[in-house]
Amino acid sequence: MVKLLEYVKGLPGGDYAECGVFQGDSAALIQQYLPDGVRFFLFDTYTGHPEPSHLDSRFHPKGRYSATSTNRVRERFGGDDRIVIVPGEFKDTLPAYKDCWFRFVNLDCDLYQSYVDCLKFFITRMVPQGIIRIDDYQVEHCPGCVKAVDEIVGDRLVDRNYILF
C-alpha cells in the first residue's frame, strides 16, 4: 500500500477515505502519507458488520469487528483535524459526501452489499489517476467482495488489489 500512497500524494486534489476502519490500523498507515490540507474520511459502523447477505461467508456474521468505537478511533488519531470519523452504514453515510472528490480510497468492507454501496459511490468521485484499493478481492472468506467488484468494476480492475482512474 505504501507505493500507492506515495503515488497519489502528488496528485493535484482529492481527499482520502477508508471504508471498514475497525480499530484504525490501516488508517494509521494512510495517515502518515496524508498531504497537508486534505481530509481523511473514516467510514465504519463502529459497531461491527451489518447483516450479511447469502453471498457472504459465514466468517463474516452480523456484529463481527464490534470491538471498536468512534471514541477508540478518535483517541488513536489524537487532534489530527484532517481525520473525519463517519459512523453508520455506508448506504446511509456516503450520500452526505456526494460533492467530494477522492484521490485514494481504501475499501476493507468484507461484505457484498457494503462493497456494492462503496464502489457505486466512489467510482464516479475519483480524481484522474486516483486509486481505489480493494483489500478483500479474491480472499477466500470474502466471496461477496469478488462478486461486487466483478459486477461493478469489471474491466476497470487494473490489478486484483486496486482500481486506477
N, C-alpha and C positions, 0 to 999 in steps of 0.2 A: 504494500500500500504506500510505502514511503516514496517510491518513484512517481506514483500517480499524484501524490500530494505536492511533490516538488514541481511537477509539470504544471498543474493547474494554478499554483501560486502566482505564476507570471501572467495569467490571463487578465484581460483588462476589465473585469467586472464580474459580478455574481457573488452570491452568498454560498454558504456551506450548509448541509443538512445531514442528519443521521436519523434513520427510522429503525427503531429497535435498539434502544440505548442500554437497557438493563442497568448496570451499575456504572457505566461510563468508561469502560476500559478502552474501547476503540475511539471514543470521543476524546479521551485524554491524549491519545497519539495524534489525532487530527488537529487538536488544539495547538500543538507545538508548531504546526505549519501554517497557521492562520495569518494572513497578512493583516496589517492594521486597517481598521475601517470597514471590515466585513462582519457580518453576523453569522453565527453558527447555531442553527435551529436543532434542538434535540427533541424529536418526536417519539413518544412512547406512551403506553397506557400508565406506566409506573405502578401497575397492579398485576402484571402478568398477562399472558396470552388471552385474547378474546376467544370466543367459541370457535374451534376449528371446523373445517368442512370435511366431507367424505373424501376429499382429495388429499388431505393431510395425514401425516404419520401419527401413530399412537404415541410417539415420543414427544409430541407437542400438544398436550392436553390443555384445556382451559386453565388459566392460572399459573402455568409454568413460567418461571422467571419472575415470580412475585416478590422475591427477596430484594426489593428495591423501593425507592420512593423519590418523589421530587426533592425532598429535603436532603436525602442522602447524596443525590447527584449534585444538587446546588452546593452543598458543602465541599464536594470534591473539586469544584471549579472556582471556589472562592469568589472573589469580587470581579472576575473577568466579565466586563459589561458586554462583550461580544457574544456571550452564551445566552441563548433564549430557550428556556425549558418549556415545552409544549405538551402538557398531559392530556391524554384522551385517545380514543381510537382514531386511526389515520383518516378514515372516511369522514369523521366529524371535525377534525382539526385542520387538515390540509387546506380546505377551501378558503380559510381566512387569509392564506398567504398566496392567493392566486395572482397577485401583482408582482411577486418576487421573481427574480432570475437567479439561477444557481450555476456555479462552476464545478462543484463537487458534491455528490450525494452518495452516502454510504447506506445501502439497504441491507439490513440484517433482520428480516421480518419473519422468517421461518414458515409462515402460513400462506396458503394460496391467495385468499381474499386480501390479505394485507399487502402482498406483492402486487396484486392487480390494482388496488387503490393507489399505492405509491407510484407504480410505473405509469399509470394513466395520468397522474398529476404531474410528475416531474419530467416526463419525456418531452413535453411541449414547453418546458420552462428552463431549458438549459442554454447557457451562452454557447457560442461557437467554440468548439474544441473542449467543452465541458465533459465531465466523466460521471457516469453513474456506476458505482462499484456494487456488485451483487455478491453478497457473502455466501449464500446458500445454493448457488447453482450447481447442480449435479452432486449435491451432498445427499447421501443415501436416505437420511432421515428427514429430508425436506422435498418430497416429490411435488408438493404444491408449488414450490418455487419454480421448478423446471417447467411445469405446465404453464404457469402465469407468464414467465419470461418468454417462452416459445410462442405463446399466443399474442402477446402484446409487442414484443421487441422483434421477433422474427429475425430477418436478415441483418438488422442493425447491430446485432451482437458481434462485437469485434473480437472478443475473446470469451472464454467461458466464465470469466470473472468480471467483465466490465463492458460498458457501452460507451462509445465515444461519439460526440456530436460535432 
